[in-house]
Amino acid sequence: MAGFAAVVYTIGTALRRAQDEDMAVEILVAGEWMAGRVSATDGQGVMLLGANGELSIVRLAGVDAVRVPDAAAFAGRSPDE
């Protein structure tokens, strides 16, 4: 029988990777896109530092989607890395 590997991709995984790689992301919150670099994430919320120096703190439960402009940085990595 062939092996089966399940991988779960979450908003938290994407945000942690972006933080680790110091990458800019866009998050969708209440129908509005917010852009910036992830300063911190703790499983409950995320701190997003905007290009203009503005700091936003958002509950992860309120984030509907994450866009990663440099998606190639995520290619081939497992969520545990």
N, C-alpha and C positions, 0 to 999 in steps of 0.2 A: 504494500500500500504506500502510495506517495505521501511524503510529509506535507503537513499543512501548517502554515504560519499565519497567525492573525496579527494584524497591525491596526491599532486604533490611532487615528490622527485627530487631535483635538485642537481647539483654539489655544489652550494652555501650552501644548507642545510647540505650536508655531511661535507663540510669543517667547517661550524660553529659548528656542533656537535663535530667534532674532536678537534676543538680549545677549546670548553667548557670542554671536557673530557681530555684534554692534551694527545691526542692519536696521534700516528704516522700514516701517510697516504702515499700513493703513488699517484701521479697525472701524467696523460699522456699528454705530451705537444709536439706537432710536431713529434709524433711517438717515443718519448723517455720518459721513466718512471723516475720521480724524487721522491725521498723519503725524508720525514722529518716530523717535527711537525709544525702545523699551528700556527704561531706567531700572525697573524692578517689577517682579511679579511673584506673588506668594500663594497662588492657588485660590485666593479670594478676589484679588484685584490686580490691576496693572497700572504702573506709572508710565505715562507716555510723555516724553520731552519733545515738544514741537520745535520746528526750525527757528521760530522767533523767540525761543527761550521759555515759552509757556509750558507749564507743567499741568498735566491732566491726570487725575486718578479716577479709574473707572472700575466698577465691579465686573468681574469676568462673566457673571450671569447676564449682564447687560450687553455683552459683545455678541453680535449676531454673525460676524464674519471677519476674517483677517485676510488682507491682501499683502503679498510679499513681492515688491517690484523686482527683486533679485532672486527669483525662484531657483535659479541654477545652484545657489548656495545650499539649498535643501535637497537637491537631487542625490539619490543613492544613500541617504542616511536613514537609519532606523530611529524611531522616536525615543529610544533609550540613550542615544548618543548625546 
